[in-house]
Amino acid sequence: MTTHEVEHEITVAAPAADVYRLLSGVEDLPRIFPPTVFVEQVERKGDEEQIRVWATANGEAVSWTSRRVFDERALRIDFWQEATAAPIDSLRGSYVIEPLGEHRSRIRLLHTCRALDDDAEALEWIARAVDQNSRLQLASLKDSLEQAHAGRDLTFSFEDTVRVAGSVEDVYDFVNDAHLWGDRLPHILTVRFVEDPVGLQTLETDTRLEDGSVHTTKAYRVCFPHRRIAYKAARTPALLALHIGSWTFEEDGDGVLASARHTVALDAAGITEYLGPQASVGDAKEYVRSALSANSLATLRCAKEYAEARR
């Protein structure tokens, strides 16, 4: 059977140990890889882990399970999909990080793949897809690392929590049933919603902010009844380069702690364009936090009202 082997590489201004650490943590993968929506660690035994990945492909949300094996001494991470989709017969890869000094590293991304039935055209299609994705992944990884090590304090997180005297099922259902938000939430003007399969949602909304402006956002959501809804924005306002987050629901005595967590990265070039020539990074952070918190708290308070009325 014909095997296609390919290698991509990129040099980054970051220490090799930091590169390895960033790639090893599942919580950082949606932040550094644009197609990745959410990653959950299924199990970890020694230097091997099983993860489930939700990502986008050709504008649609997809999911698969992968294995990763870590070799910290060699600064190497091997990975492979446990079940592949046609026309792929097998797809394996490795990240190999090589120090080029105290503050520079080379990242090599290796892939080996085969096509079902040894189909030459299918193998060519796989090779093109791997090439495109590898270039995008390495470029995004370089940006993430170099922004962090250049001291550009553009990424930050925050969380808002509301206590609900109701059932966790009712609170979760309110946030999960986003197709009803146009009627339930005053700041949501219109909703476009697709759920296929159940638990994997594409949500697009026209939202009115506190300053009266209207923003169209699109997000992919991964739902875990009745504990978490994770999401990643596919379309963000001009001020943001990244927006990922989650809704979490935790039973607390006879009530529920419902939280909205946001992790955002500012678009440095857009700060003065969006907020004016005198605006600073601090001004942009304050604006973004205020706008996002206002909307998430409005949603949580409506969910609280809904759940408590049903109690």
ZIQUI-V458068 format. One record per backbone hydrogen bond with DSSP energy under -0.5 kcal/mol. NH is the residue of the N-H (numbers start at 1). CO is the residue of the C=O. E is the energy in kcal/mol with one decimal. If there is no record, write none. Layout:
nh->[NH NH]
co->[CO CO]
e->[E E]
This chain:
nh->[4 5 6 8 10 12 14 19 20 21 22 23 24 25 28 29 29 30 31 32 33 34 36 37 38 40 42 42 43 45 48 49 50 51 52 53 54 55 56 57 60 62 64 66 67 68 69 70 71 75 76 77 78 79 80 81 82 83 88 89 90 92 93 94 95 96 96 97 98 100 105 106 107 108 108 109 110 110 111 112 113 114 116 118 119 123 124 125 126 127 128 129 130 131 132 133 134 135 136 137 138 139 140 141 142 143 144 145 146 147 148 149 150 151 152 153 154 156 158 160 162 164 166 171 172 173 174 175 176 177 178 180 181 183 184 185 186 188 189 189 190 192 194 196 200 201 201 202 203 204 205 206 207 207 208 209 209 212 215 217 217 218 219 220 221 222 223 224 227 228 229 230 231 232 233 234 235 240 241 242 244 245 246 247 248 249 250 252 255 256 257 258 258 259 259 260 261 262 263 264 265 266 267 268 270 271 271 274 275 276 279 284 285 286 287 288 289 290 291 292 293 294 295 296 297 298 299 300 301 302 303 304 305 306 307 308 309 310 311 311]
co->[113 3 111 109 107 105 12 15 16 17 18 19 20 21 25 25 26 26 28 28 29 32 33 54 54 52 40 50 50 48 45 68 43 66 40 64 38 62 35 60 57 55 53 51 80 49 78 47 76 71 71 95 69 93 67 91 65 65 85 114 114 112 79 110 77 94 108 75 106 104 12 98 10 96 106 8 94 108 6 92 4 90 87 115 116 119 120 121 122 123 124 125 126 127 128 129 130 131 132 133 134 135 136 137 138 139 140 141 142 143 144 145 146 148 147 151 152 264 262 260 258 256 164 167 168 169 170 171 172 173 176 177 178 180 180 181 184 185 187 206 206 204 202 200 197 199 221 194 219 192 217 190 205 215 187 207 213 209 207 205 215 235 203 232 201 230 199 228 224 224 247 222 245 220 243 218 218 237 265 265 263 231 261 229 259 227 257 255 252 164 250 162 256 248 257 160 246 158 244 156 242 154 239 266 267 267 268 270 271 272 276 280 281 282 283 284 285 286 287 288 289 290 291 292 293 294 295 296 297 298 299 300 301 302 303 304 305 306 307 308]
e->[-3.0 -0.6 -2.2 -2.3 -1.7 -2.7 -1.5 -1.7 -2.4 -2.2 -2.2 -2.2 -1.7 -1.2 -1.1 -0.6 -0.8 -0.5 -0.7 -1.7 -2.0 -0.6 -1.5 -2.7 -1.7 -2.3 -0.6 -2.5 -1.5 -2.9 -1.9 -2.6 -2.5 -2.7 -2.6 -3.1 -2.8 -2.6 -1.9 -2.8 -1.5 -3.3 -2.1 -2.9 -2.5 -2.5 -2.7 -3.0 -2.5 -0.8 -2.1 -2.4 -2.5 -2.7 -1.7 -1.4 -2.6 -0.7 -2.3 -2.8 -1.4 -2.6 -2.7 -1.9 -2.7 -0.5 -2.7 -2.7 -3.1 -2.9 -2.2 -2.9 -3.1 -3.0 -0.6 -3.4 -2.6 -0.6 -2.5 -2.5 -2.4 -2.1 -2.4 -1.8 -1.6 -2.2 -2.0 -2.0 -2.5 -2.5 -2.0 -2.2 -2.9 -2.2 -2.5 -2.7 -2.5 -2.0 -2.0 -2.8 -2.5 -2.1 -2.3 -2.5 -2.4 -2.2 -2.4 -2.4 -2.7 -2.3 -1.6 -2.3 -1.3 -1.0 -1.9 -1.1 -2.4 -2.3 -2.0 -2.2 -2.7 -3.2 -1.4 -1.9 -2.5 -2.4 -1.8 -1.5 -3.0 -2.6 -2.2 -1.9 -1.6 -1.2 -1.4 -3.1 -0.5 -1.3 -0.6 -3.1 -0.9 -2.9 -2.3 -1.6 -2.1 -0.5 -2.6 -3.0 -3.1 -2.9 -2.5 -1.9 -0.6 -3.1 -2.8 -0.6 -3.1 -1.9 -2.8 -2.5 -0.6 -1.2 -3.0 -2.4 -2.8 -3.2 -2.6 -3.2 -2.9 -2.1 -2.4 -2.6 -2.6 -1.9 -2.9 -3.4 -1.9 -1.8 -3.3 -1.5 -2.7 -2.2 -1.9 -2.6 -2.2 -2.2 -2.1 -2.8 -1.8 -2.5 -3.1 -2.7 -0.7 -2.5 -0.5 -2.8 -2.9 -2.8 -3.1 -2.5 -2.0 -2.3 -2.7 -0.9 -1.5 -0.6 -1.0 -2.5 -3.0 -1.7 -1.7 -2.1 -2.6 -2.3 -2.3 -2.8 -2.8 -2.2 -2.5 -2.8 -2.6 -2.0 -1.6 -2.6 -2.9 -1.7 -2.0 -2.6 -2.6 -1.7 -2.4 -2.4 -2.3 -2.4 -2.7 -2.7 -1.7 -1.0 -0.5 -0.5]
